[in-house]
Structure formats: C-alpha cells, structure tokens
C-alpha cells in the first residue's frame, strides 16, 4: 500500500457547555460534570415549549470577544472564532505560507439566530431595518469564512454540511487537503449555535430529545435502559492539523495523528439510522483500513451515542462487528452524556476528546448510566475516567448525522 502523508494534531481549541476552553472542558468531562441546565429566560412560558433545558455555552462570547466582532457575527461564527484563536495559540501560532494554509469549519444548521432575528425585524420594523450584514452572518459558510479571514488562509476555505457529522467530516476533509499536497496546515472543526426557541420546539416535536425537565443534568443517558433522547447542546471545537513534516520542521508539539478517515451514507431514511448499521460499519472499516491499523490496536472509542432508544445499540453492535473479539479490550465513552449534542460541533469536540484520551491515556467517563442496557455488547466507561494502555495505540471517533451521513476518524498516538 502506498504510504500517505502523516497528518498530526498540534493545536486544540473549544468553547462548550462544560467550559470556555479546552482545559476547563476536559477537566469537567473527566470529573463527570453535566453542562445541561434550565433556560435562564422565559422561552418555555412565552412559546409553550415542552422542553425547559439544554446544554448551553458555559462562557458567553461577550466575555471573550469585543462588541464590534459580536455585532457582525452570528453566534455560530463567534464560537468558531473563539475556539480557533485558542487552537492557533495552542499550536504556537505557526508561521506558514498563506497559500499553504487552509480552513474547514462546518455547521449543521448555520446562522439560525441571524435568520430568525432578521425575519422578526422585517415583520416588526420593515425592510429598512434589516441589517446589511444579514446574509454574510446567516450563510452556513460564515464560520469558515471568518476563520479564513482571521488567519489569512488562501489554500481553500470550506464548510461541509452533513448534519451531526459535519464537524468530523470537516476534519476528514482537512486531512485530505494535507495528504493531497494542497496545504501544509489546516484549521478544522465544527460549530453550532442552535439553542433557539424554534429548533427547541422542532426537536421536541420530533421526539428525539429528552423531556426530563425535572432533571436536566441526568437527561442524557447513553446506553441506559431509560434513555429517552438527546440533550441539545452548543459550542465549537477546532483543531490545527499539519503534515508531520511541517510540524517536525518547526519543532511543534504533537498531540496525536489523525490517521484514518472513513465515510459512508446509509441510503435509508432522512432521520433514522439504517437498522443493521451497515453504513456505520462501512465508515469504521474504511477508517481503520485508511489508518493501516488493526482491530487489536484499538483501545478506545468515543461513540456518537446520543442517548436515543434505537441509535445507541445500532452503533454499539456496529463497533462489535468491526472489531470482533478485540472489542473486549476497548474502553467505550459517550461524552454527549455530559456536553449534550452539539450537532455540527459534536464530531469536532469529540475528536478533541479522543485526541486527549490518547495523549493522556485516559478515557473520559459516561455519566447517568444507572441501569445499563443488557443488550450493550461493549465495555462502557462509567462515572469515572479509565486508564488506557501505553504503547502505540489507536482510537475511533464516530459521528453520524440525519440523512444517513456516517463519518469515522481513527486517531493514533503520537
């Protein structure tokens, strides 16, 4: 097999329901904290919402960004910029030819706050009061564009949209940009800011979210027999990716490698996963083959696991199918139990968790699993972190989205 260019992770950035940066988010995750809480507004009463909570961002952008930046960006772009600045600083602000620097930042829903605020303004105040920046703020490529402008990237700026797989697919596309020789460094990830009355009402109507209004922190329960839906979250995760050669030449610290990318589609249903898991199995198998690692190398899986009745077990059976008997040595984590579901930002944040799990040899816990589903065929890390073995090892991060989009990333130790 022809060798491919190694792609390494040299910078991490995030803003999430658990913290305003990677360090605080990771600490909270290892401590088993939940980011879910009741809305601090009157939405439920005003709009008669059946849902009164979500996993809202922990640190408001107004605490980080100047007012002028906030005015010209949708919250989805604000989150992306906050995470990008942290990731770029974490990578040591690398010097790179702008023609060799790229940006791939995705969002599953895009600038919904801007869209709906603009519609309200039009209805209530007329066309003259609609902001001239409305279209640049609402377009789904806005976060990618602002990241590109922030860094002066000229190798390409992209915004792949694949629902809840968007953030992971962005990272996969960034890997291919480097492998193909188009870029030496790519800033990649996902962002979402969809905690707004309309998406909340829509998700509640679709019966995909938990309605445990009496217990927000305990609502996301992946693999528990009493799981009843996901918790809506928001935030962003960004990574700095480099060719191994470029990173070595500048003496960069390397967290891990993104060694394998696997993509597939179900061809089955707009919202429901294909029952046999064939698309998910294909994505994981392709990612392992791309990484040139075996099932015996895999010690950890960060599962998509949203806490839905059907989806959790389809994925678990798929992991077992792909890894076979070697699945017995795998520590399975479902971190959405703490962060909620960041939609287009989920795969990116969970890639960061997977990278840190290998870098620190620590699998984060899954919380709220008081009565594990007897059909779970994997070893779930519950309530407290678990040590991972030393040596050269690999981990899988799964991300699946409405429409049957499947993305698996294989991360290997540095």
VOPAGU-2260 file (C-alpha; in pm, 1 decimal, decimal comma):
REM VOPAGU-2260
SITE   aa  ch    i         X         Y         Z
SITE  UNK   A    0       0,0       0,0       0,0
SITE  UNK   A    1     134,1     344,0     -93,4
SITE  UNK   A    2     228,2     544,7     216,6
SITE  UNK   A    3      24,5     856,1     282,2
SITE  UNK   A    4     134,5    1181,9     437,8
SITE  UNK   A    5     103,6    1167,3     815,8
SITE  UNK   A    6    -134,0    1432,5     949,3
SITE  UNK   A    7     -77,6    1538,6    1309,1
SITE  UNK   A    8    -272,2    1745,4    1560,1
SITE  UNK   A    9     -73,6    2037,2    1700,0
SITE  UNK   A   10    -343,4    2268,0    1839,7
SITE  UNK   A   11    -676,4    2234,8    2018,2
SITE  UNK   A   12    -948,8    2491,9    2086,6
SITE  UNK   A   13   -1304,0    2477,7    2217,2
SITE  UNK   A   14   -1588,4    2660,0    2382,7
SITE  UNK   A   15   -1855,6    2429,9    2519,5
SITE  UNK   A   16   -2129,2    2376,0    2778,2
SITE  UNK   A   17   -1854,7    2249,0    3011,9
SITE  UNK   A   18   -1604,4    2532,8    2976,8
SITE  UNK   A   19   -1477,0    2827,1    2778,8
SITE  UNK   A   20   -1163,8    2649,2    2660,5
SITE  UNK   A   21   -1018,9    2301,5    2612,5
SITE  UNK   A   22    -856,6    2273,4    2956,2
SITE  UNK   A   23   -1170,7    2357,1    3153,3
SITE  UNK   A   24   -1389,0    2144,9    2924,6
SITE  UNK   A   25   -1160,2    1842,2    2960,1
SITE  UNK   A   26   -1135,9    1881,2    3337,8
SITE  UNK   A   27   -1513,8    1894,1    3365,5
SITE  UNK   A   28   -1552,0    1591,0    3140,0
SITE  UNK   A   29   -1305,8    1386,0    3344,1
SITE  UNK   A   30   -1493,9    1492,4    3658,0
SITE  UNK   A   31   -1820,3    1369,8    3508,7
SITE  UNK   A   32   -1995,3    1706,9    3513,2
SITE  UNK   A   33   -2307,4    1782,7    3311,4
SITE  UNK   A   34   -2347,7    2100,4    3107,9
SITE  UNK   A   35   -2727,4    2070,7    3090,9
SITE  UNK   A   36   -2935,1    2325,4    3278,9
SITE  UNK   A   37   -3268,2    2507,6    3269,2
SITE  UNK   A   38   -3306,4    2803,9    3034,8
SITE  UNK   A   39   -3236,2    3132,6    3209,3
SITE  UNK   A   40   -3519,7    3303,3    3018,0
SITE  UNK   A   41   -3897,3    3285,6    2967,8
SITE  UNK   A   42   -3896,0    3079,6    2646,9
SITE  UNK   A   43   -4092,5    2789,6    2791,7
SITE  UNK   A   44   -4376,1    3015,9    2907,2
SITE  UNK   A   45   -4373,9    3251,9    2608,7
SITE  UNK   A   46   -4374,4    2981,0    2342,3
SITE  UNK   A   47   -4535,9    2700,0    2541,4
SITE  UNK   A   48   -4228,8    2481,3    2489,3
SITE  UNK   A   49   -4247,8    2128,8    2627,2
SITE  UNK   A   50   -3871,3    2145,6    2691,7
SITE  UNK   A   51   -3719,2    2376,8    2952,9
SITE  UNK   A   52   -3346,8    2298,6    2934,6
SITE  UNK   A   53   -3041,9    2246,0    2712,8
SITE  UNK   A   54   -2663,3    2230,8    2737,4
SITE  UNK   A   55   -2592,6    2598,7    2681,8
SITE  UNK   A   56   -2249,7    2750,9    2631,3
SITE  UNK   A   57   -2063,8    2792,2    2962,6
SITE  UNK   A   58   -1884,2    3119,3    2882,6
SITE  UNK   A   59   -2075,7    3381,4    2683,5
SITE  UNK   A   60   -1894,2    3525,9    2379,8
SITE  UNK   A   61   -1948,9    3872,9    2527,5
SITE  UNK   A   62   -1694,2    3777,3    2794,5
SITE  UNK   A   63   -1432,9    3699,8    2529,8
SITE  UNK   A   64   -1498,6    3896,9    2212,5
SITE  UNK   A   65   -1520,6    4273,8    2160,8
SITE  UNK   A   66   -1864,3    4417,2    2087,7
SITE  UNK   A   67   -1782,3    4503,3    1726,1
SITE  UNK   A   68   -1697,0    4141,8    1644,3
SITE  UNK   A   69   -2013,4    4014,5    1809,9
SITE  UNK   A   70   -2225,8    4258,8    1606,5
SITE  UNK   A   71   -2100,8    4127,1    1273,0
SITE  UNK   A   72   -2104,1    3754,3    1351,1
SITE  UNK   A   73   -2378,7    3502,2    1413,5
SITE  UNK   A   74   -2318,7    3312,1    1740,1
SITE  UNK   A   75   -2207,9    3008,7    1537,9
SITE  UNK   A   76   -1919,8    3213,0    1393,4
SITE  UNK   A   77   -1845,2    3368,7    1732,5
SITE  UNK   A   78   -1795,8    3023,7    1883,8
SITE  UNK   A   79   -1575,4    2917,6    1592,9
SITE  UNK   A   80   -1352,1    3223,0    1623,5
SITE  UNK   A   81   -1311,7    3176,2    1999,4
SITE  UNK   A   82   -1210,3    2813,3    1950,8
SITE  UNK   A   83    -985,1    2897,4    1655,1
SITE  UNK   A   84    -787,8    3156,6    1848,5
SITE  UNK   A   85    -725,5    2911,2    2128,6
SITE  UNK   A   86    -624,3    2633,5    1888,6
SITE  UNK   A   87    -391,1    2860,8    1690,4
SITE  UNK   A   88    -222,7    2985,0    2008,0
SITE  UNK   A   89    -200,3    2627,7    2137,1
SITE  UNK   A   90     -21,5    2527,7    1816,7
SITE  UNK   A   91     231,6    2804,5    1872,5
SITE  UNK   A   92      88,8    3038,6    1606,5
SITE  UNK   A   93     281,7    2860,4    1330,5
SITE  UNK   A   94     444,6    3056,9    1054,7
SITE  UNK   A   95     305,9    2920,2     730,4
SITE  UNK   A   96     280,1    3042,0     372,5
SITE  UNK   A   97     -80,5    3167,6     335,2
SITE  UNK   A   98    -103,9    2973,4       8,2
SITE  UNK   A   99     -38,3    2655,3     211,3
SITE  UNK   A  100    -287,8    2731,1     489,2
SITE  UNK   A  101    -649,4    2615,6     476,9
SITE  UNK   A  102    -969,0    2634,4     681,2
SITE  UNK   A  103   -1252,0    2380,5     701,9
SITE  UNK   A  104   -1519,1    2474,4     955,1
SITE  UNK   A  105   -1866,9    2326,1     939,2
SITE  UNK   A  106   -2205,9    2382,9    1096,6
SITE  UNK   A  107   -2504,6    2154,0    1075,7
SITE  UNK   A  108   -2766,5    2429,2    1090,9
SITE  UNK   A  109   -2575,7    2754,4    1037,6
SITE  UNK   A  110   -2678,6    3105,7    1133,1
SITE  UNK   A  111   -3028,7    3035,7    1255,7
SITE  UNK   A  112   -3021,1    3316,3    1514,8
SITE  UNK   A  113   -2941,5    3568,7    1241,5
SITE  UNK   A  114   -3203,6    3424,0    1007,1
SITE  UNK   A  115   -3485,9    3432,0    1258,4
SITE  UNK   A  116   -3387,4    3765,9    1412,7
SITE  UNK   A  117   -3380,7    3914,8    1063,5
SITE  UNK   A  118   -3725,5    3780,0     988,3
SITE  UNK   A  119   -3858,4    3926,0    1313,1
SITE  UNK   A  120   -3706,8    4264,1    1224,9
SITE  UNK   A  121   -3859,2    4257,5     879,0
SITE  UNK   A  122   -4204,2    4178,7    1015,3
SITE  UNK   A  123   -4194,3    4422,4    1305,0
SITE  UNK   A  124   -3992,8    4715,8    1166,5
SITE  UNK   A  125   -3983,0    4680,0     789,3
SITE  UNK   A  126   -3716,9    4619,6     526,4
SITE  UNK   A  127   -3518,6    4936,5     602,5
SITE  UNK   A  128   -3423,6    4799,8     946,2
SITE  UNK   A  129   -3285,5    4466,2     823,4
SITE  UNK   A  130   -2910,5    4465,8     884,7
SITE  UNK   A  131   -2689,1    4484,6     573,7
SITE  UNK   A  132   -2466,7    4210,4     720,3
SITE  UNK   A  133   -2757,4    3965,8     749,5
SITE  UNK   A  134   -2658,9    3739,5     458,3
SITE  UNK   A  135   -2286,0    3715,9     547,6
SITE  UNK   A  136   -2391,4    3633,1     903,0
SITE  UNK   A  137   -2654,5    3370,4     824,6
SITE  UNK   A  138   -2477,8    3179,6     546,4
SITE  UNK   A  139   -2358,6    2835,6     662,1
SITE  UNK   A  140   -2003,7    2901,7     543,1
SITE  UNK   A  141   -1980,3    3213,3     761,7
SITE  UNK   A  142   -1775,5    3043,7    1038,5
SITE  UNK   A  143   -1531,3    2902,0     782,5
SITE  UNK   A  144   -1503,9    3239,3     614,3
SITE  UNK   A  145   -1432,4    3422,2     937,7
SITE  UNK   A  146   -1166,3    3166,5    1031,3
SITE  UNK   A  147   -1010,8    3201,1     685,8
SITE  UNK   A  148   -1006,9    3580,7     722,0
SITE  UNK   A  149    -871,4    3561,1    1076,4
SITE  UNK   A  150    -568,8    3361,4     961,9
SITE  UNK   A  151    -529,7    3487,7     606,4
SITE  UNK   A  152    -567,9    3133,3     474,4
SITE  UNK   A  153    -553,4    3102,1      96,4
SITE  UNK   A  154    -523,6    2727,1      28,4
SITE  UNK   A  155    -902,6    2696,6      49,1
SITE  UNK   A  156   -1188,1    2757,5     289,5
SITE  UNK   A  157   -1465,9    2501,3     307,1
SITE  UNK   A  158   -1784,3    2432,5     500,4
SITE  UNK   A  159   -1913,8    2078,9     460,8
SITE  UNK   A  160   -2268,8    2027,8     586,3
SITE  UNK   A  161   -2369,5    1677,7     694,0
SITE  UNK   A  162   -2592,9    1744,1     996,0
SITE  UNK   A  163   -2443,9    1597,8    1314,3
SITE  UNK   A  164   -2147,9    1452,6    1125,1
SITE  UNK   A  165   -2039,9    1795,1     995,7
SITE  UNK   A  166   -1759,0    1865,3    1243,1
SITE  UNK   A  167   -1597,2    1525,2    1195,7
SITE  UNK   A  168   -1632,6    1542,1     817,3
SITE  UNK   A  169   -1463,7    1883,4     822,5
SITE  UNK   A  170   -1164,1    1728,6     995,6
SITE  UNK   A  171   -1163,5    1441,4     747,4
SITE  UNK   A  172   -1166,0    1685,5     455,6
SITE  UNK   A  173    -882,0    1882,2     613,9
SITE  UNK   A  174    -678,5    1561,4     636,7
SITE  UNK   A  175    -730,0    1506,9     263,9
SITE  UNK   A  176    -622,4    1864,7     188,2
SITE  UNK   A  177    -289,3    1794,3     355,3
SITE  UNK   A  178    -248,2    1446,2     210,0
SITE  UNK   A  179    -315,2    1571,1    -141,7
SITE  UNK   A  180     -42,9    1834,2    -107,9
SITE  UNK   A  181    -280,1    2130,8    -127,4
SITE  UNK   A  182    -193,1    2257,2     221,7
SITE  UNK   A  183      66,4    2214,9     494,7
SITE  UNK   A  184    -159,1    2339,6     776,2
SITE  UNK   A  185    -538,5    2333,8     800,3
SITE  UNK   A  186    -756,8    2468,7    1080,0
SITE  UNK   A  187   -1064,4    2247,7    1101,4
SITE  UNK   A  188   -1366,9    2163,4    1310,5
SITE  UNK   A  189   -1730,4    2240,6    1372,4
SITE  UNK   A  190   -1957,6    2486,8    1546,0
SITE  UNK   A  191   -2324,0    2518,8    1634,0
SITE  UNK   A  192   -2546,8    2778,5    1798,1
SITE  UNK   A  193   -2897,9    2640,2    1761,9
SITE  UNK   A  194   -3039,3    2675,6    2111,5
SITE  UNK   A  195   -3324,2    2898,5    1997,9
SITE  UNK   A  196   -3699,3    2853,9    2057,8
SITE  UNK   A  197   -3766,8    2727,6    1703,2
SITE  UNK   A  198   -3510,6    2442,5    1694,6
SITE  UNK   A  199   -3603,3    2356,1    2053,6
SITE  UNK   A  200   -3970,6    2329,4    1955,0
SITE  UNK   A  201   -3885,1    2135,1    1639,3
SITE  UNK   A  202   -3664,3    1881,4    1812,8
SITE  UNK   A  203   -3927,0    1836,8    2083,3
SITE  UNK   A  204   -4193,3    1778,6    1816,2
SITE  UNK   A  205   -3972,7    1515,9    1651,7
SITE  UNK   A  206   -3947,2    1330,7    1984,2
SITE  UNK   A  207   -3570,6    1295,9    1951,7
SITE  UNK   A  208   -3483,3    1498,5    2263,7
SITE  UNK   A  209   -3524,7    1402,7    2626,6
SITE  UNK   A  210   -3805,9    1582,8    2807,8
SITE  UNK   A  211   -3671,4    1523,9    3159,5
SITE  UNK   A  212   -3746,3    1879,4    3268,8
SITE  UNK   A  213   -3720,7    1775,5    3631,6
SITE  UNK   A  214   -3361,0    1654,4    3589,1
SITE  UNK   A  215   -3162,9    1832,1    3313,2
SITE  UNK   A  216   -2824,0    1707,7    3435,9
SITE  UNK   A  217   -2946,8    1348,2    3427,7
SITE  UNK   A  218   -3133,8    1368,8    3098,8
SITE  UNK   A  219   -2866,0    1243,7    2858,3
SITE  UNK   A  220   -2831,9     872,3    2937,5
SITE  UNK   A  221   -2649,9     686,2    2658,3
SITE  UNK   A  222   -2690,4     307,8    2685,2
SITE  UNK   A  223   -2915,6     329,9    2991,0
SITE  UNK   A  224   -3240,0     130,4    2966,3
SITE  UNK   A  225   -3429,9     450,9    3048,2
SITE  UNK   A  226   -3270,2     669,6    2779,9
SITE  UNK   A  227   -3529,7     879,6    2603,0
SITE  UNK   A  228   -3349,7    1119,6    2370,5
SITE  UNK   A  229   -3059,5    1360,4    2341,8
SITE  UNK   A  230   -2994,1    1694,5    2509,5
SITE  UNK   A  231   -2946,2    1986,1    2270,5
SITE  UNK   A  232   -2604,1    2147,6    2310,1
SITE  UNK   A  233   -2399,1    2425,8    2152,8
SITE  UNK   A  234   -2038,7    2530,6    2110,9
SITE  UNK   A  235   -1738,4    2470,9    1889,3
SITE  UNK   A  236   -1432,1    2251,3    1859,9
SITE  UNK   A  237   -1133,2    2337,4    1640,7
SITE  UNK   A  238    -807,9    2153,4    1571,9
SITE  UNK   A  239    -490,0    2262,9    1397,7
SITE  UNK   A  240    -371,2    1990,1    1161,3
SITE  UNK   A  241     -31,0    1979,3     996,4
SITE  UNK   A  242     170,0    1745,8     782,9
SITE  UNK   A  243     410,8    1561,1    1009,5
SITE  UNK   A  244     698,7    1701,9     807,0
SITE  UNK   A  245     585,3    2061,5     857,2
SITE  UNK   A  246     529,3    2008,5    1230,0
SITE  UNK   A  247     869,5    1846,0    1274,6
SITE  UNK   A  248    1047,9    2121,6    1083,3
SITE  UNK   A  249     921,4    2383,3    1328,4
SITE  UNK   A  250     961,0    2164,2    1637,2
SITE  UNK   A  251     588,4    2159,3    1713,9
SITE  UNK   A  252     436,2    1962,8    1997,6
SITE  UNK   A  253     222,9    1681,0    1856,7
SITE  UNK   A  254     -82,3    1551,7    2043,4
SITE  UNK   A  255    -168,4    1262,5    1812,4
SITE  UNK   A  256    -225,8    1171,4    1447,3
SITE  UNK   A  257    -549,1    1170,6    1251,4
SITE  UNK   A  258    -452,0     850,9    1076,1
SITE  UNK   A  259    -772,7     730,5     915,9
SITE  UNK   A  260   -1089,7     876,1     764,0
SITE  UNK   A  261   -1393,4     665,3     676,2
SITE  UNK   A  262   -1709,0     797,0     508,6
SITE  UNK   A  263   -2032,7     634,6     401,8
SITE  UNK   A  264   -2404,5     701,3     360,4
SITE  UNK   A  265   -2697,3     482,7     458,4
SITE  UNK   A  266   -2930,7     533,5     163,3
SITE  UNK   A  267   -3213,7     453,5     402,0
SITE  UNK   A  268   -3404,6     733,6     582,5
SITE  UNK   A  269   -3385,6    1109,7     644,0
SITE  UNK   A  270   -3364,8    1077,1    1023,9
SITE  UNK   A  271   -3348,4     710,9    1128,5
SITE  UNK   A  272   -3023,8     512,9    1114,9
SITE  UNK   A  273   -3026,1     200,4     898,1
SITE  UNK   A  274   -3116,1     -81,7    1139,7
SITE  UNK   A  275   -2832,0    -319,9    1054,2
SITE  UNK   A  276   -2571,4     -43,4    1093,3
SITE  UNK   A  277   -2418,1    -129,5     756,3
SITE  UNK   A  278   -2325,6     232,5     679,1
SITE  UNK   A  279   -2168,0     288,1    1018,7
SITE  UNK   A  280   -1978,9     -39,0     988,2
SITE  UNK   A  281   -1852,1      64,9     645,2
SITE  UNK   A  282   -1729,2     401,7     775,1
SITE  UNK   A  283   -1540,8     244,8    1067,3
SITE  UNK   A  284   -1392,2     -29,6     850,0
SITE  UNK   A  285   -1275,1     220,7     590,8
SITE  UNK   A  286   -1119,9     443,5     856,8
SITE  UNK   A  287    -923,8     152,6    1005,2
SITE  UNK   A  288    -805,1      46,0     660,3
SITE  UNK   A  289    -707,3     402,7     576,4
SITE  UNK   A  290    -509,9     427,2     900,2
SITE  UNK   A  291    -342,3      92,2     832,9
SITE  UNK   A  292    -414,5     -27,9    1185,2
SITE  UNK   A  293    -583,9    -344,3    1302,6
SITE  UNK   A  294    -866,5    -402,6    1546,2
SITE  UNK   A  295    -607,3    -516,2    1802,4
SITE  UNK   A  296    -459,0    -164,5    1802,6
SITE  UNK   A  297    -786,9      -0,6    1908,4
SITE  UNK   A  298    -816,6      71,5    2281,1
SITE  UNK   A  299   -1083,8     341,1    2288,4
SITE  UNK   A  300   -1399,4     450,1    2106,7
SITE  UNK   A  301   -1568,0     785,8    2154,6
SITE  UNK   A  302   -1916,8     691,8    2044,6
SITE  UNK   A  303   -2169,8     907,0    1864,1
SITE  UNK   A  304   -2417,8     772,2    2124,4
SITE  UNK   A  305   -2678,0    1045,8    2150,4
SITE  UNK   A  306   -2899,4     869,6    2407,4
SITE  UNK   A  307   -3173,7     766,1    2166,6
SITE  UNK   A  308   -3355,7     437,9    2213,8
SITE  UNK   A  309   -3264,7     287,7    1876,2
SITE  UNK   A  310   -2944,0     462,2    1768,5
SITE  UNK   A  311   -2719,1     377,0    2062,7
SITE  UNK   A  312   -2741,1       0,0    2019,9
SITE  UNK   A  313   -2707,7       8,9    1640,1
SITE  UNK   A  314   -2373,2     183,1    1683,8
SITE  UNK   A  315   -2259,5     -48,8    1963,8
SITE  UNK   A  316   -2336,6    -357,5    1756,2
SITE  UNK   A  317   -2151,7    -197,0    1466,0
SITE  UNK   A  318   -1840,0    -142,4    1675,2
SITE  UNK   A  319   -1854,5    -507,3    1783,6
SITE  UNK   A  320   -1895,1    -618,2    1422,3
SITE  UNK   A  321   -1592,3    -417,2    1308,2
SITE  UNK   A  322   -1358,9    -505,1    1595,2
SITE  UNK   A  323   -1474,0    -860,2    1663,8
SITE  UNK   A  324   -1323,7   -1020,0    1973,2
SITE  UNK   A  325   -1084,1    -725,3    2005,1
SITE  UNK   A  326   -1383,8    -512,8    2107,8
SITE  UNK   A  327   -1345,3    -669,3    2452,6
SITE  UNK   A  328   -1033,7    -457,4    2515,9
SITE  UNK   A  329   -1196,6    -130,1    2409,7
SITE  UNK   A  330   -1299,4     141,1    2657,1
SITE  UNK   A  331   -1621,1     295,0    2523,4
SITE  UNK   A  332   -1705,9     656,7    2615,7
SITE  UNK   A  333   -2023,6     850,4    2538,4
SITE  UNK   A  334   -1932,7    1208,9    2618,8
SITE  UNK   A  335   -2261,5    1359,1    2499,7
SITE  UNK   A  336   -2390,7    1245,4    2837,9
SITE  UNK   A  337   -2202,8    1550,0    2971,7
SITE  UNK   A  338   -2182,0    1800,1    2686,0
SITE  UNK   A  339   -2517,7    1741,5    2527,2
SITE  UNK   A  340   -2532,8    1708,5    2148,3
SITE  UNK   A  341   -2350,8    1993,1    1973,9
SITE  UNK   A  342   -2495,0    1889,1    1634,9
SITE  UNK   A  343   -2247,8    2021,8    1375,9
SITE  UNK   A  344   -1992,6    2086,2    1650,0
SITE  UNK   A  345   -2021,1    1742,3    1809,7
SITE  UNK   A  346   -1777,1    1548,3    1592,1
SITE  UNK   A  347   -1510,2    1815,6    1628,3
SITE  UNK   A  348   -1536,6    1837,7    2006,5
SITE  UNK   A  349   -1539,1    1460,2    2035,0
SITE  UNK   A  350   -1230,5    1442,0    1814,1
SITE  UNK   A  351   -1060,2    1668,4    2067,7
SITE  UNK   A  352   -1172,0    1435,3    2347,4
SITE  UNK   A  353   -1037,3    1137,0    2151,8
SITE  UNK   A  354    -703,7    1309,2    2089,5
SITE  UNK   A  355    -670,5    1396,3    2459,3
SITE  UNK   A  356    -771,5    1045,8    2562,8
SITE  UNK   A  357    -474,8     904,5    2371,5
SITE  UNK   A  358    -236,4    1186,7    2464,4
SITE  UNK   A  359    -311,8    1143,1    2835,6
SITE  UNK   A  360    -401,1     771,7    2819,5
SITE  UNK   A  361    -731,1     844,3    2990,9
SITE  UNK   A  362   -1076,3     757,4    2860,7
SITE  UNK   A  363   -1341,4    1003,7    2982,6
SITE  UNK   A  364   -1647,7     869,6    3163,3
SITE  UNK   A  365   -2008,6     829,1    3060,1
SITE  UNK   A  366   -2249,6     961,5    3320,5
SITE  UNK   A  367   -2614,9     893,1    3406,6
SITE  UNK   A  368   -2599,9     521,6    3323,4
SITE  UNK   A  369   -2763,3     381,1    3635,4
SITE  UNK   A  370   -2921,3      80,6    3462,7
SITE  UNK   A  371   -2708,8     -28,7    3165,5
SITE  UNK   A  372   -2892,8    -176,1    2869,7
SITE  UNK   A  373   -2839,9    -554,8    2881,4
SITE  UNK   A  374   -2801,3    -553,2    2503,4
SITE  UNK   A  375   -2490,4    -333,8    2519,3
SITE  UNK   A  376   -2209,9    -553,5    2388,3
SITE  UNK   A  377   -1918,7    -325,0    2478,3
SITE  UNK   A  378   -1729,9    -218,6    2792,7
SITE  UNK   A  379   -1869,8     122,5    2884,9
SITE  UNK   A  380   -1656,9     362,6    3091,0
SITE  UNK   A  381   -1899,6     473,7    3360,8
SITE  UNK   A  382   -1883,9     761,7    3610,4
SITE  UNK   A  383   -1505,1     794,5    3635,7
SITE  UNK   A  384   -1215,4     800,3    3387,8
SITE  UNK   A  385   -1023,6     487,5    3294,9
SITE  UNK   A  386    -654,3     446,9    3218,6
SITE  UNK   A  387    -557,7     334,2    2870,6
SITE  UNK   A  388    -258,7     114,4    2800,0
SITE  UNK   A  389      78,0     251,7    2691,6
SITE  UNK   A  390     249,1     196,0    2358,7
SITE  UNK   A  391     130,3     267,7    2006,8
SITE  UNK   A  392    -247,6     255,0    2015,6
SITE  UNK   A  393    -549,1     378,5    1822,8
SITE  UNK   A  394    -896,1     512,8    1893,8
SITE  UNK   A  395   -1210,7     564,8    1687,6
SITE  UNK   A  396   -1436,8     869,8    1694,4
SITE  UNK   A  397   -1779,9     814,1    1538,7
SITE  UNK   A  398   -2015,4    1083,6    1409,6
SITE  UNK   A  399   -2346,5    1015,9    1237,2
SITE  UNK   A  400   -2598,1    1265,4    1101,9
SITE  UNK   A  401   -2957,6    1299,2     984,9
SITE  UNK   A  402   -2973,0    1196,9     621,6
SITE  UNK   A  403   -2760,8     889,2     681,6
SITE  UNK   A  404   -2420,1    1060,9     690,4
SITE  UNK   A  405   -2154,6     845,3     857,8
SITE  UNK   A  406   -1802,9     959,0     949,0
SITE  UNK   A  407   -1540,9     765,4    1144,2
SITE  UNK   A  408   -1199,6     906,7    1231,0
SITE  UNK   A  409    -911,8     693,7    1355,4
SITE  UNK   A  410    -673,4     871,9    1590,2
SITE  UNK   A  411    -336,5     715,0    1671,5
SITE  UNK   A  412     -88,2     801,3    1942,8
SITE  UNK   A  413     194,4    1037,4    1859,7
